[in-house]
Amino acid sequence: MKNFIKYINTNVLFKVAHLNSATIVTKIIAGILTSKAIAIFIGVEGMALIGNLRNFLSAIQSVSVLGFYNGVVKTIAKYKDDTVNLSKTISTTYYLGFFSTIFVAFLCYYNAAFINDLLFPNYRFTYVIEIMALALPFYALNMFSFAIMNGFSNYKMLLIINIIGQILGLLVTLLLIYKNHIDGALVAAVLAPSLIFLITLVGIINRRNLMTYIKVDHISFDILKSFGPYAAMALVSAIALPLISICIRNYIITEIGIKEAGYWEAMNRISDYYLMFITSIITLYIVPRFSEIDTKQEFRKEVFGFYKSVMPIFGIGLVLLYFLKSFVVPLIFNKDFQPVENLFLWQLLGDFIKVLSIVIAYQFLAKKMFTHFIIIEVFLVIMLYFSSVYLIDIFGVEGAVIGHFISYLMHYGIVLLIFGSSLFGIVPGEHSDRSS
């Protein structure tokens, strides 16, 4: 507990308070205003369609950058004072990223009709997929530029770009929704992430010397190999969960109706908003801390310290949210979304268990237990889909959030089994055992 407070007051204070908090608050405000606009100008049905596009866009963006982001950040941070290896890292990132992005964009553009049928049954928004494909390279350039700036610890520039980009994206989104309703919302969803590159260009121009590091003959397979585990983990998470969400939402549309799918998407949006804060703390504190510690005793201390210091506050917040749901839903959406209130209980319980689980599961990342992570993640998405479908048939759309709770409860159980000896076993001495 004392270490956690000390860390917050020293290292994390500036990163979270000045970088993450400002960026996250901007994202949440932008998200709430966008949700409000969708509720007013498009309605519940439109919310479901936009949800499918958001999930697909999230997955395809991760594929386009090959899940390299975390690997690039860590490698650049490691080699930022080593000119040769830095050049190899940046060259490998940009050239491989360029070809992968162009390839994915090409596939999306020429298979737009097929993707449309997957995302928008009974609707024709093929042109939106084509716009997405054309915008994808700009998104990839932006993410690789972000990774480089992050690796150089250029947090101030990242903060400014993120906030300005969010505001620009919000203005474009609101304008397009107001003018073109559902068409505008869909176009905004695929364009907004790429628009941030216009702001990032300023940062690149200020660091023009980085361009000298990009050379074809500096592409390194050793660097690429070091990206591999991070890419595999990122791609499994970033592709599997969004695609499963699309499958569940389409099942709800087919079996119950598009309005119910819209209610489920609205609940997911609310969940995303409050989880942003807790995941930022985990990312900035837990992962680096887990990377530093070596003993089971230290691992146990950090996990239970987080549980004692952060989880009670998070739990109280969820309880308050539950009792204020009749106020929160019309505030973020409108009275047409009132049935969303019925989904709160199981969603909030599932998210609480989810956070309990991922705090420990980040040990997979910190200790490079990549195979464990991938197997557990695949199990989660399979369980999430089949439990949701089964329970939707019994309880309607509420079955989707019950499935969410059950899946993360089982995920938590498996994670506890894997790290059981570290968390609950007898530790003879602080330095005698290694954390599993």
C-alpha positions as CSV (number, residue, x, y, z in Angstrom):
1,M,0.0,0.0,0.0
2,K,2.8,2.5,1.0
3,N,4.8,1.6,-2.2
4,F,1.7,2.2,-4.3
5,I,1.0,5.6,-2.7
6,K,4.7,6.5,-3.0
7,Y,4.7,5.5,-6.7
8,I,1.6,7.5,-7.4
9,N,3.1,10.5,-5.7
10,T,6.3,10.3,-7.7
11,N,6.3,8.5,-11.0
12,V,2.7,8.1,-11.8
13,L,1.5,11.5,-10.6
14,F,2.8,13.4,-13.6
15,K,2.1,10.6,-16.1
16,V,-1.5,10.0,-14.9
17,A,-2.4,13.5,-13.8
18,H,-0.9,15.4,-16.7
19,L,-1.0,12.8,-19.5
20,N,-3.5,10.1,-18.9
21,S,-6.1,11.9,-16.9
22,A,-6.4,14.8,-19.3
23,T,-6.5,12.5,-22.3
24,I,-9.0,10.1,-20.7
25,V,-11.3,12.9,-19.5
26,T,-11.2,14.3,-23.1
27,K,-12.0,10.9,-24.5
28,I,-14.9,10.3,-22.1
29,I,-16.5,13.8,-22.7
30,A,-16.1,13.2,-26.5
31,G,-17.6,9.8,-26.2
32,I,-20.6,11.0,-24.1
33,L,-21.3,13.9,-26.5
34,T,-21.1,11.5,-29.4
35,S,-23.4,9.0,-27.7
36,K,-25.9,11.8,-27.0
37,A,-25.8,12.9,-30.7
38,I,-26.4,9.4,-31.8
39,A,-29.3,9.0,-29.4
40,I,-30.9,12.2,-30.6
41,F,-30.3,12.1,-34.3
42,I,-30.1,8.4,-35.1
43,G,-31.7,6.4,-32.3
44,V,-31.3,2.9,-30.8
45,E,-31.1,1.0,-34.1
46,G,-28.2,3.2,-35.3
47,M,-26.4,2.6,-32.1
48,A,-26.2,-1.2,-32.9
49,L,-24.9,-0.6,-36.4
50,I,-22.3,1.9,-35.2
51,G,-21.2,-0.7,-32.6
52,N,-20.5,-3.3,-35.2
53,L,-18.4,-0.8,-37.2
54,R,-16.5,0.3,-34.2
55,N,-15.6,-3.3,-33.3
56,F,-14.6,-4.1,-36.8
57,L,-12.5,-0.9,-37.1
58,S,-10.8,-1.7,-33.9
59,A,-9.8,-5.2,-35.1
60,I,-8.7,-4.1,-38.5
61,Q,-6.6,-1.2,-37.2
62,S,-4.7,-3.6,-35.0
63,V,-4.1,-6.0,-37.9
64,S,-2.9,-3.1,-40.1
65,V,-0.2,-2.2,-37.6
66,L,0.5,-5.9,-36.9
67,G,0.0,-5.4,-33.2
68,F,3.5,-3.8,-33.1
69,Y,2.7,-0.8,-30.8
70,N,3.9,-2.2,-27.4
71,G,6.9,-3.9,-29.0
72,V,8.0,-0.7,-30.8
73,V,7.6,1.4,-27.6
74,K,9.7,-1.0,-25.5
75,T,12.4,-1.5,-28.2
76,I,12.8,2.3,-28.9
77,A,13.0,3.0,-25.2
78,K,15.7,0.4,-25.0
79,Y,17.7,1.6,-28.0
80,K,17.0,5.4,-28.0
81,D,20.7,6.1,-27.3
82,D,22.0,3.4,-29.7
83,T,21.9,5.0,-33.2
84,V,22.4,1.7,-35.1
85,N,19.7,-0.3,-33.4
86,L,17.4,2.7,-33.2
87,S,17.6,3.0,-37.0
88,K,16.9,-0.7,-37.4
89,T,13.9,-0.5,-35.1
90,I,12.4,2.6,-36.9
91,S,13.2,1.2,-40.4
92,T,11.7,-2.2,-39.6
93,T,8.6,-0.6,-38.1
94,Y,7.8,1.8,-40.9
95,Y,8.6,-0.4,-43.9
96,L,6.9,-3.6,-42.6
97,G,4.0,-1.4,-41.2
98,F,3.6,0.3,-44.6
99,F,3.3,-2.9,-46.5
100,S,1.0,-4.6,-44.0
101,T,-1.3,-1.6,-43.9
102,I,-1.5,-1.2,-47.7
103,F,-2.2,-4.9,-48.0
104,V,-5.0,-4.8,-45.4
105,A,-6.4,-1.6,-46.9
106,F,-6.4,-3.3,-50.3
107,L,-8.3,-6.3,-49.0
108,C,-10.9,-4.2,-47.2
109,Y,-11.5,-2.0,-50.3
110,Y,-12.0,-4.8,-52.7
111,N,-14.1,-6.9,-50.3
112,A,-16.2,-4.0,-49.1
113,A,-19.5,-5.7,-50.1
114,F,-18.6,-8.8,-48.1
115,I,-17.6,-6.8,-45.1
116,N,-20.9,-4.8,-45.4
117,D,-22.9,-8.0,-45.3
118,L,-21.0,-9.1,-42.1
119,L,-21.5,-5.8,-40.3
120,F,-24.7,-4.4,-41.7
121,P,-27.2,-7.2,-42.6
122,N,-30.0,-5.7,-44.7
123,Y,-28.2,-2.3,-45.1
124,R,-25.9,-1.0,-47.8
125,F,-23.0,1.0,-46.4
126,T,-20.3,-0.4,-48.8
127,Y,-18.9,3.1,-49.4
128,V,-18.2,3.5,-45.7
129,I,-15.9,0.4,-45.8
130,E,-14.2,1.8,-48.9
131,I,-13.6,5.1,-47.0
132,M,-12.2,3.2,-44.1
133,A,-9.8,1.4,-46.4
134,L,-8.5,4.7,-47.8
135,A,-8.1,6.2,-44.3
136,L,-6.3,3.1,-42.8
137,P,-2.8,4.0,-43.9
138,F,-3.0,7.4,-42.2
139,Y,-4.2,5.7,-39.0
140,A,-1.2,3.3,-39.2
141,L,1.3,6.1,-39.8
142,N,-0.2,7.9,-36.7
143,M,0.1,4.8,-34.5
144,F,3.7,4.2,-35.5
145,S,4.6,7.9,-34.9
146,F,2.9,7.6,-31.5
147,A,4.9,4.5,-30.7
148,I,8.2,6.3,-31.5
149,M,7.3,9.4,-29.4
150,N,6.2,7.1,-26.6
151,G,9.5,5.2,-26.8
152,F,11.3,8.5,-26.5
153,S,9.1,9.4,-23.5
154,N,7.8,12.4,-25.3
155,Y,4.7,12.5,-23.1
156,K,4.0,16.2,-23.4
157,M,3.7,16.0,-27.2
158,L,1.6,12.8,-27.0
159,L,-0.7,14.6,-24.5
160,I,-1.2,17.6,-26.8
161,I,-1.7,15.5,-29.9
162,N,-4.2,13.3,-28.2
163,I,-6.3,16.1,-26.8
164,I,-6.3,18.2,-30.0
165,G,-7.1,15.0,-32.0
166,Q,-10.0,14.1,-29.7
167,I,-11.5,17.6,-30.0
168,L,-11.0,17.6,-33.8
169,G,-12.6,14.2,-34.1
170,L,-15.5,15.2,-31.9
171,L,-16.3,18.3,-34.0
172,V,-16.1,16.3,-37.2
173,T,-18.3,13.6,-35.7
174,L,-21.0,15.9,-34.4
175,L,-21.1,17.9,-37.7
176,L,-21.5,14.7,-39.8
177,I,-24.1,13.2,-37.4
178,Y,-26.1,16.5,-37.5
179,K,-25.9,16.7,-41.3
180,N,-26.1,13.1,-42.4
181,H,-27.4,11.1,-39.4
182,I,-26.5,7.4,-39.6
183,D,-24.4,7.9,-42.8
184,G,-22.5,10.7,-41.1
185,A,-22.0,8.7,-37.9
186,L,-20.5,5.8,-39.8
187,V,-18.2,8.0,-41.9
188,A,-17.1,9.8,-38.8
189,A,-16.3,6.6,-37.0
190,V,-13.8,5.5,-39.8
191,L,-12.4,9.0,-40.4
192,A,-11.9,10.4,-36.9
193,P,-9.0,8.1,-35.9
194,S,-7.1,9.0,-39.0
195,L,-7.6,12.7,-38.7
196,I,-5.3,12.7,-35.7
197,F,-2.4,12.1,-38.1
198,L,-2.8,15.7,-39.3
199,I,-1.9,16.8,-35.8
200,T,0.8,14.2,-35.4
201,L,2.5,15.6,-38.6
202,V,3.4,18.7,-36.6
203,G,5.3,16.5,-34.1
204,I,7.0,14.6,-36.9
205,I,8.1,17.9,-38.6
206,N,9.6,19.0,-35.3
207,R,11.6,15.8,-35.2
208,R,12.7,15.7,-38.9
209,N,16.0,14.1,-37.9
210,L,14.1,10.9,-37.2
211,M,13.5,10.5,-41.0
212,T,17.3,10.0,-41.5
213,Y,16.9,6.8,-39.4
214,I,14.5,5.2,-41.9
215,K,16.6,3.1,-44.4
216,V,15.6,0.0,-46.4
217,D,18.9,-1.7,-45.7
218,H,18.4,-1.3,-42.0
219,I,15.3,-3.6,-41.9
220,S,16.3,-6.2,-39.2
221,F,14.8,-9.6,-38.7
222,D,16.2,-9.7,-35.2
223,I,14.2,-6.6,-34.3
224,L,11.1,-8.1,-36.1
225,K,11.6,-11.3,-34.0
226,S,11.6,-9.3,-30.8
227,F,8.3,-7.7,-31.8
228,G,6.8,-11.2,-32.4
229,P,5.5,-12.1,-28.9
230,Y,4.1,-8.6,-28.3
231,A,2.4,-8.7,-31.7
232,A,0.9,-12.1,-31.1
233,M,-0.6,-11.0,-27.7
234,A,-1.9,-7.7,-29.0
235,L,-3.4,-9.3,-32.1
236,V,-5.2,-12.1,-30.2
237,S,-6.8,-9.5,-27.8
238,A,-7.4,-6.8,-30.4
239,I,-9.0,-9.1,-33.0
240,A,-10.8,-11.8,-31.0
241,L,-12.8,-9.7,-28.6
242,P,-14.1,-7.2,-31.2
243,L,-15.0,-9.9,-33.6
244,I,-16.8,-11.9,-30.9
245,S,-18.7,-8.7,-30.0
246,I,-19.9,-8.4,-33.6
247,C,-21.0,-12.1,-33.6
248,I,-22.9,-11.6,-30.3
249,R,-24.5,-8.3,-31.6
250,N,-25.5,-9.9,-34.9
251,Y,-27.0,-12.9,-32.9
252,I,-29.1,-10.4,-30.8
253,I,-30.2,-8.6,-34.0
254,T,-31.3,-11.9,-35.7
255,E,-32.9,-13.6,-32.7
256,I,-34.4,-10.6,-30.8
257,G,-34.1,-7.4,-32.7
258,I,-31.9,-4.5,-33.7
259,K,-33.2,-2.3,-30.8
260,E,-32.1,-4.8,-28.2
261,A,-28.6,-4.9,-29.9
262,G,-28.6,-1.1,-29.6
263,Y,-29.3,-1.3,-25.8
264,W,-26.4,-3.8,-25.4
265,E,-24.1,-1.5,-27.3
266,A,-25.2,1.5,-25.1
267,M,-24.3,-0.5,-22.0
268,N,-20.9,-1.4,-23.5
269,R,-20.2,2.3,-24.1
270,I,-20.9,3.2,-20.5
271,S,-18.7,0.3,-19.4
272,D,-15.9,1.6,-21.7
273,Y,-16.1,5.1,-20.1
274,Y,-15.5,4.1,-16.5
275,L,-13.0,1.3,-17.3
276,M,-10.7,3.9,-19.0
277,F,-9.6,5.2,-15.6
278,I,-8.9,1.9,-14.0
279,T,-7.0,0.4,-17.0
280,S,-4.8,3.5,-17.2
281,I,-3.7,3.0,-13.6
282,I,-3.1,-0.7,-14.2
283,T,-1.1,0.1,-17.4
284,L,1.1,2.8,-15.8
285,Y,1.7,1.1,-12.4
286,I,1.0,-2.6,-12.4
287,V,2.8,-3.6,-15.7
288,P,6.1,-1.7,-14.9
289,R,6.0,-2.8,-11.3
290,F,5.5,-6.5,-12.2
291,S,8.4,-6.2,-14.6
292,E,10.6,-5.0,-11.8
293,I,9.7,-7.6,-9.1
294,D,11.3,-11.1,-8.9
295,T,9.9,-12.8,-5.9
296,K,6.5,-14.4,-5.1
297,Q,6.3,-12.3,-2.0
298,E,6.6,-9.0,-3.9
299,F,4.1,-10.2,-6.5
300,R,1.6,-11.1,-3.8
301,K,2.2,-7.8,-2.0
302,E,1.5,-5.7,-5.1
303,V,-1.6,-7.7,-6.1
304,F,-3.2,-7.5,-2.7
305,G,-2.0,-3.9,-2.2
306,F,-3.9,-3.0,-5.4
307,Y,-6.9,-4.9,-4.2
308,K,-6.9,-3.1,-0.9
309,S,-6.2,0.4,-2.2
310,V,-7.9,0.7,-5.6
311,M,-10.6,-2.0,-5.8
312,P,-12.7,-0.6,-2.8
313,I,-12.9,2.8,-4.5
314,F,-13.7,1.2,-7.9
315,G,-16.4,-1.0,-6.2
316,I,-18.0,2.0,-4.4
317,G,-18.0,3.8,-7.8
318,L,-19.8,0.9,-9.4
319,V,-22.4,0.7,-6.6
320,L,-23.1,4.5,-6.9
321,L,-23.4,4.1,-10.7
322,Y,-25.9,1.3,-10.3
323,F,-28.1,3.3,-8.0
324,L,-27.8,6.4,-10.3
325,K,-28.5,4.4,-13.5
326,S,-32.0,6.0,-14.0
327,F,-30.2,9.4,-14.1
328,V,-27.0,8.3,-16.0
329,V,-28.8,6.6,-19.0
330,P,-31.0,9.6,-20.0
331,L,-28.0,11.9,-19.4
332,I,-25.7,10.0,-21.8
333,F,-28.5,8.9,-24.2
334,N,-32.2,9.8,-24.0
335,K,-35.4,8.3,-22.7
336,D,-35.6,5.8,-25.6
337,F,-32.6,4.0,-24.0
338,Q,-34.4,3.4,-20.7
339,P,-34.3,-0.5,-21.1
340,V,-30.5,-0.2,-20.8
341,E,-31.0,0.1,-17.0
342,N,-31.9,-3.6,-16.9
343,L,-28.4,-4.5,-18.1
344,F,-26.5,-2.6,-15.4
345,L,-26.3,-5.3,-12.6
346,W,-24.6,-8.1,-14.5
347,Q,-22.4,-5.7,-16.6
348,L,-21.1,-4.0,-13.4
349,L,-20.5,-7.3,-11.6
350,G,-18.7,-8.6,-14.7
351,D,-16.5,-5.5,-15.0
352,F,-15.5,-5.7,-11.3
353,I,-14.4,-9.4,-11.7
354,K,-12.7,-8.4,-15.0
355,V,-10.5,-5.8,-13.2
356,L,-9.7,-8.3,-10.4
357,S,-8.6,-10.8,-13.1
358,I,-6.6,-8.5,-15.4
359,V,-4.6,-7.1,-12.6
360,I,-3.1,-10.6,-12.0
361,A,-3.2,-11.5,-15.7
362,Y,-0.8,-8.6,-16.5
363,Q,1.8,-10.8,-15.0
364,F,1.7,-12.8,-18.3
365,L,2.8,-9.7,-20.1
366,A,5.3,-8.5,-17.5
367,K,7.0,-11.9,-17.3
368,K,6.6,-12.6,-21.1
369,M,4.4,-15.7,-20.5
370,F,3.0,-15.2,-24.0
371,T,1.7,-18.8,-24.6
372,H,-0.3,-18.7,-21.3
373,F,-1.8,-15.4,-22.2
374,I,-2.9,-16.4,-25.7
375,I,-4.5,-19.7,-24.5
376,I,-6.4,-17.9,-21.7
377,E,-7.5,-15.2,-24.0
378,V,-8.8,-17.7,-26.6
379,F,-10.6,-19.5,-23.9
380,L,-12.2,-16.3,-22.7
381,V,-13.6,-15.3,-26.2
382,I,-14.9,-18.8,-26.8
383,M,-16.6,-18.9,-23.4
384,L,-17.9,-15.4,-23.9
385,Y,-19.6,-16.2,-27.2
386,F,-21.2,-19.5,-26.3
387,S,-22.3,-18.5,-22.8
388,S,-23.9,-15.3,-24.3
389,V,-25.7,-17.1,-27.1
390,Y,-27.0,-19.8,-24.7
391,L,-28.2,-17.2,-22.1
392,I,-29.6,-14.8,-24.8
393,D,-31.9,-17.7,-25.8
394,I,-33.2,-17.9,-22.2
395,F,-33.1,-14.3,-20.9
396,G,-33.1,-12.2,-24.0
397,V,-30.6,-9.4,-24.3
398,E,-29.9,-9.5,-20.6
399,G,-28.3,-12.9,-21.3
400,A,-25.4,-11.1,-23.1
401,V,-24.3,-9.3,-19.9
402,I,-24.9,-12.4,-17.7
403,G,-22.5,-14.2,-20.2
404,H,-20.0,-11.4,-19.7
405,F,-20.1,-11.9,-15.9
406,I,-19.8,-15.7,-16.1
407,S,-17.0,-15.6,-18.7
408,Y,-14.8,-13.2,-16.6
409,L,-15.6,-15.2,-13.4
410,M,-14.2,-18.3,-15.1
411,H,-11.3,-16.3,-16.5
412,Y,-10.5,-15.1,-13.0
413,G,-10.7,-18.6,-11.6
414,I,-8.2,-19.9,-14.2
415,V,-5.8,-17.0,-13.5
416,L,-6.0,-17.7,-9.8
417,L,-5.2,-21.4,-10.4
418,I,-2.1,-20.5,-12.5
419,F,-0.8,-18.0,-10.0
420,G,-2.2,-19.7,-6.9
421,S,1.1,-20.7,-5.4
422,S,2.4,-17.1,-5.9
423,L,-0.7,-15.6,-4.3
424,F,-1.7,-18.1,-1.6
425,G,1.3,-20.5,-1.2
426,I,3.7,-20.5,1.7
427,V,6.7,-18.2,0.9
428,P,9.7,-19.1,3.1
429,G,11.7,-16.0,2.3
430,E,11.5,-12.8,0.3
431,H,14.3,-13.8,-2.1
432,S,14.1,-17.5,-2.0
433,D,11.3,-18.1,-4.6
434,R,10.8,-16.7,-8.0
435,S,7.5,-15.3,-9.1
436,S,5.7,-17.7,-11.5
